[in-house]
Amino acid sequence: MADKAKDDDKAVATQRVKLLSYLSGKDGSLPPGSVVDLELSEATRLIELGAAVEVKEAAADEEKKG
């Protein structure tokens, strides 16, 4: 599912994914198992590479609680 996030007054489509491998970036790195919201294009790329899987909203809410 794609959501809309506001970033500098521009709507950006995002998708919630669960990482299957480390994700490194300018702000550090995230370990496997992290659930994050990424831009749709980046999320799609990681899913195609097998580095992430799409997370359904209800499952993501449960993971954040526990």
N, C-alpha and C positions, 0 to 999 in steps of 0.2 A: 504494500500500500504506500502511496506517496502522499506526503503531507506538504503543506506550504509553510515555510519558515520566513520570517522577515529579517533581512540583512541589508542595512543601509537603504531602506525604503524600496528594495527590490524583492519580489517574491521568488523564492528558490525552492524547487521541488526537492524533498528529502525522502529518504527511505531508511527504516530502522533495520539494522543487520547485527548478527552475532558473529564476531571474528573467530576464525578457525586457526589463524596464525597471527604473529606479531604484526602490528601496524605502526610504522615509524613515521614521524613527521616533524615539522619545525617546533612543535610544542612538546616533544618527547615521544614515547611509544606506549602502545596499549597492548596488554597481553591477550592471548587467546581466551575466548570465553566472554570478553567484554561485549556489551550491547551498546551500540552507538547509533546516532542519527547522522547519516552522511548525505551529501548531495547525490541526487539520483544517478548521475553519470558515474561517479566514483563508486557508489554502491553496486551498480550494475557491473562495472569492471571487476570489482573484487569477487562478486558472485560467479562471474564467468571464469575467473582464474581459480576458483575453488578455495579462496582465502576467506570467504564469508558466506553465510546463509541468511536468507530473508527471515525476519522475525515477525510473527503475527502480533498484533497489538495486545491481545489478552495474555499471551505467553510472555511478552516483554514486561508487562506490568507485574506479573507474578515473580519474574526473576529479579526485578528491582526491589521487591519487598523482602525476598529471602536472601 
